Amino acid sequence: MRTRSGRTREAHRPRFRRVGGIDNGFSVADRREQSVAGLVGLGKTHLATALGYAAAQEGYSVLFADAISVINDLAAAQKRGLLKRQLRTYLAPELLLLD
């Protein structure tokens, strides 16, 4: 079993910033999609990082990735005939955060 610090490290999250006192009804256990949209500089990445960190602390597996990198990675995997295999990388975590 991985430790909390190991799960946090595996999340590939940006530099840690703590956000406290947020309760929007979000729960990883609900297994539903969430999206946050807004202009540049409003704190979307900050919020996603905090949610990912909190989920890792609760024992969930988390992966934080930027959408462009995921698209490029999957396109390259498709060209190599490895799309299904590479998709597992993004489908395996209990929480996938795309920025």
C-alpha positions as semicolon CSV with decimal commas, in nm:
position;residue;x (nm);y (nm);z (nm)
1;M;0,000;0,000;0,000
2;R;0,129;0,344;-0,091
3;T;0,176;0,608;0,174
4;R;-0,001;0,943;0,164
5;S;0,317;1,116;0,054
6;G;0,361;0,853;-0,218
7;R;0,009;0,907;-0,350
8;T;0,063;1,281;-0,341
9;R;0,391;1,249;-0,531
10;E;0,229;1,017;-0,788
11;A;-0,042;1,272;-0,861
12;H;0,208;1,485;-1,059
13;R;0,036;1,791;-0,925
14;P;0,173;2,142;-0,952
15;R;0,337;2,302;-0,649
16;F;0,115;2,243;-0,343
17;R;-0,113;2,520;-0,229
18;R;-0,363;2,453;0,050
19;V;-0,726;2,564;0,021
20;G;-0,943;2,529;0,327
21;G;-1,309;2,558;0,404
22;I;-1,447;2,456;0,065
23;D;-1,760;2,240;0,061
24;N;-1,929;2,225;-0,277
25;G;-2,065;1,874;-0,237
26;F;-1,778;1,726;-0,442
27;S;-1,684;1,372;-0,348
28;V;-1,455;1,133;-0,533
29;A;-1,675;0,850;-0,407
30;D;-1,965;0,988;-0,617
31;R;-1,768;0,897;-0,932
32;R;-1,920;1,177;-1,139
33;E;-1,771;1,434;-1,368
34;Q;-1,708;1,786;-1,246
35;S;-1,594;2,083;-1,447
36;V;-1,477;2,429;-1,355
37;A;-1,457;2,704;-1,615
38;G;-1,352;3,065;-1,598
39;L;-1,113;3,330;-1,714
40;V;-0,738;3,316;-1,666
41;G;-0,621;3,383;-1,312
42;L;-0,938;3,294;-1,124
43;G;-0,789;2,995;-0,942
44;K;-0,909;2,691;-1,139
45;T;-0,571;2,520;-1,122
46;H;-0,538;2,618;-0,756
47;L;-0,876;2,459;-0,678
48;A;-0,800;2,142;-0,878
49;T;-0,465;2,107;-0,702
50;A;-0,626;2,143;-0,361
51;L;-0,900;1,892;-0,443
52;G;-0,645;1,645;-0,576
53;Y;-0,426;1,684;-0,270
54;A;-0,723;1,635;-0,037
55;A;-0,832;1,325;-0,229
56;A;-0,480;1,178;-0,209
57;Q;-0,476;1,245;0,165
58;E;-0,804;1,049;0,190
59;G;-0,644;0,753;0,015
60;Y;-0,769;0,800;-0,342
61;S;-0,536;0,760;-0,638
62;V;-0,501;1,092;-0,822
63;L;-0,347;1,203;-1,150
64;F;-0,311;1,572;-1,241
65;A;-0,232;1,638;-1,608
66;D;-0,266;1,922;-1,853
67;A;-0,514;1,849;-2,132
68;I;-0,275;1,928;-2,417
69;S;-0,020;1,676;-2,288
70;V;-0,289;1,409;-2,256
71;I;-0,411;1,473;-2,611
72;N;-0,056;1,462;-2,751
73;D;0,025;1,149;-2,550
74;L;-0,287;0,967;-2,669
75;A;-0,235;1,076;-3,032
76;A;0,121;0,941;-3,023
77;A;0,002;0,617;-2,864
78;Q;-0,260;0,576;-3,135
79;K;0,006;0,615;-3,406
80;R;0,208;0,340;-3,235
81;G;-0,101;0,118;-3,203
82;L;-0,096;0,145;-2,823
83;L;-0,400;0,365;-2,761
84;K;-0,591;0,121;-2,538
85;R;-0,281;0,060;-2,330
86;Q;-0,212;0,432;-2,286
87;L;-0,575;0,507;-2,204
88;R;-0,538;0,287;-1,897
89;T;-0,289;0,542;-1,761
90;Y;-0,563;0,802;-1,753
91;L;-0,850;0,573;-1,656
92;A;-0,672;0,396;-1,369
93;P;-0,673;0,676;-1,108
94;E;-0,985;0,725;-0,902
95;L;-0,954;1,098;-0,966
96;L;-0,826;1,245;-1,292
97;L;-0,772;1,620;-1,293
98;L;-0,723;1,779;-1,634
99;D;-0,604;2,138;-1,649
